[in-house]
Amino acid sequence: MKKIAMFVTGTVLMAFVALPLFARGDGCGSGWRDSDCPRYERAAGYQDCPYYGTQGSNLTQEQRTQLDALRDEYRTNTEKLRDQLRDKRYELMTQLRSSTPDEASVRELQAEISTLRAEMDKAWIDHSLKVKKVNPDAQPGYGKGHGRMM
C-alpha cells in the first residue's frame, strides 16, 4: 500500500510540473505554427503579421501583392549573402573545433563574417524602408516566433 501511495504521489507531482510546460507549446514562440505571418507559411497573406504592422488585415490586395514582391526580392537578393554567411560560419566553427586552430585564419574568417553580416543588415534596412513606403503602419521587427526575417 505504501508503494502505491508513493507511486501515485510521485505521478501527481510530475504531472503538476510537466503539464504547464506542455501547455506552453513547442517552445517556438507564441504559436508560430498557426500564425498568418508569411515568414512561416508561404501561402498565407499578411493578415495581422507583426512584421507588416498590426493593421495587416486592412491592407489592400495591391499592397499585399507589393509586399509579396518586396519580400521575394529581398530573399532573392540576399540568398547569396546568406549562403556565404552559412559557409563562413561553418568554416569558423570547423577551425575553432580543431585541436590546433590557426589564429590568423580564425580572425580572417570572423572579419569576413562581420562584413557579410553588415551587408545583410544594410539589405534588411533597405527592405524595411521599402516596406514602410507600401505600408506606413508597418513595424518591421521580431514579431511572433523565431526572430527577424532573413
C-alpha positions as CSV (number, residue, x, y, z in Angstrom):
1,M,0.0,0.0,0.0
2,K,2.8,2.4,0.9
3,K,4.5,1.8,-2.5
4,I,1.3,2.5,-4.4
5,A,0.8,5.7,-2.4
6,M,4.4,6.8,-3.2
7,F,3.8,6.0,-6.9
8,V,0.6,7.9,-7.1
9,T,2.1,10.9,-5.2
10,G,5.1,10.9,-7.5
11,T,3.0,10.7,-10.6
12,V,0.8,13.6,-9.5
13,L,3.8,15.8,-8.6
14,M,5.4,15.1,-12.0
15,A,2.1,15.9,-13.7
16,F,1.9,19.3,-11.9
17,V,5.4,20.1,-13.0
18,A,5.1,18.8,-16.6
19,L,1.6,20.0,-17.6
20,P,2.4,23.7,-17.6
21,L,5.4,23.0,-19.8
22,F,3.3,21.1,-22.3
23,A,0.6,23.7,-22.2
24,R,3.1,26.4,-23.3
25,G,3.5,24.7,-26.7
26,D,6.6,23.6,-28.5
27,G,8.7,26.5,-27.2
28,C,9.0,28.2,-30.6
29,G,7.3,31.5,-29.6
30,S,3.7,32.4,-29.4
31,G,2.1,30.0,-31.7
32,W,4.2,30.3,-34.9
33,R,2.6,27.2,-36.5
34,D,-0.8,28.7,-36.5
35,S,0.4,32.2,-37.4
36,D,-0.8,34.0,-40.5
37,C,2.6,35.6,-40.9
38,P,4.1,34.7,-44.3
39,R,7.5,34.2,-42.8
40,Y,6.3,30.9,-41.6
41,E,3.7,29.9,-44.1
42,R,4.3,31.0,-47.7
43,A,0.7,30.6,-48.8
44,A,-0.7,32.8,-46.0
45,G,-1.3,36.5,-46.5
46,Y,-0.2,39.4,-44.4
47,Q,-3.2,39.3,-42.0
48,D,-2.0,40.5,-38.6
49,C,1.6,39.7,-39.3
50,P,3.6,41.7,-36.8
51,Y,6.4,42.2,-39.4
52,Y,4.0,44.3,-41.5
53,G,2.2,46.0,-38.7
54,T,-0.8,45.3,-36.5
55,Q,-3.1,46.6,-39.2
56,G,-2.3,43.8,-41.6
57,S,-6.0,42.9,-42.2
58,N,-6.5,46.5,-43.5
59,L,-4.1,46.1,-46.4
60,T,-5.5,46.2,-49.9
61,Q,-4.8,43.4,-52.3
62,E,-2.4,45.7,-54.2
63,Q,-0.4,46.3,-51.0
64,R,-0.3,42.6,-50.2
65,T,1.0,42.0,-53.8
66,Q,3.6,44.7,-53.4
67,L,4.7,43.3,-50.0
68,D,4.9,39.8,-51.5
69,A,7.1,41.1,-54.3
70,L,9.3,43.1,-51.9
71,R,9.8,40.0,-49.7
72,D,10.6,37.8,-52.7
73,E,13.1,40.4,-54.0
74,Y,14.7,40.7,-50.6
75,R,15.0,36.9,-50.3
76,T,16.5,36.6,-53.8
77,N,18.9,39.5,-53.4
78,T,20.2,38.1,-50.1
79,E,20.3,34.5,-50.9
80,K,24.0,34.5,-51.9
81,L,24.9,36.5,-48.8
82,R,23.0,34.0,-46.6
83,D,24.8,31.1,-48.3
84,Q,28.2,32.8,-47.8
85,L,27.5,33.6,-44.2
86,R,26.5,30.0,-43.5
87,D,29.6,28.7,-45.2
88,K,31.9,31.1,-43.4
89,R,30.3,30.3,-40.0
90,Y,30.8,26.6,-40.8
91,E,34.5,27.2,-41.7
92,L,34.9,29.2,-38.5
93,M,33.4,26.5,-36.3
94,T,35.5,23.9,-38.0
95,Q,38.6,25.9,-37.3
96,L,37.6,26.6,-33.7
97,R,36.8,22.9,-33.0
98,S,40.1,21.7,-34.3
99,S,42.8,20.8,-31.7
100,T,45.1,23.5,-33.1
101,P,43.1,26.3,-34.7
102,D,45.0,28.7,-37.0
103,E,44.6,32.0,-35.2
104,A,45.2,34.1,-38.4
105,S,42.6,32.1,-40.3
106,V,40.1,32.4,-37.4
107,R,40.5,36.1,-37.3
108,E,40.2,36.5,-41.0
109,L,37.0,34.3,-41.1
110,Q,35.5,36.4,-38.3
111,A,36.3,39.6,-40.2
112,E,34.6,38.2,-43.4
113,I,31.6,37.2,-41.3
114,S,31.3,40.7,-39.9
115,T,31.5,42.2,-43.4
116,L,28.8,39.8,-44.7
117,R,26.6,40.5,-41.6
118,A,26.9,44.2,-42.2
119,E,25.8,43.7,-45.8
120,M,22.8,41.7,-44.6
121,D,21.9,44.4,-42.1
122,K,22.1,47.0,-44.8
123,A,19.9,44.9,-47.1
124,W,17.4,44.4,-44.3
125,I,17.2,48.1,-43.6
126,D,16.7,48.9,-47.3
127,H,13.9,46.3,-47.4
128,S,12.3,47.7,-44.3
129,L,12.3,51.2,-45.7
130,K,10.6,49.9,-48.9
131,V,8.0,48.0,-46.9
132,K,7.3,51.2,-44.9
133,K,6.6,53.1,-48.2
134,V,3.9,50.5,-49.1
135,N,2.5,50.2,-45.6
136,P,3.3,53.2,-43.3
137,D,1.9,51.3,-40.3
138,A,4.5,48.5,-40.8
139,Q,6.5,47.7,-37.7
140,P,9.4,45.6,-39.0
141,G,11.0,43.6,-36.2
142,Y,10.8,40.3,-34.5
143,G,7.1,39.6,-34.2
144,K,6.0,36.0,-33.4
145,G,8.2,33.1,-33.4
146,H,11.8,32.8,-34.4
147,G,13.2,36.2,-35.0
148,R,14.0,38.6,-37.7
149,M,13.1,37.6,-41.2
150,M,16.1,36.8,-43.4
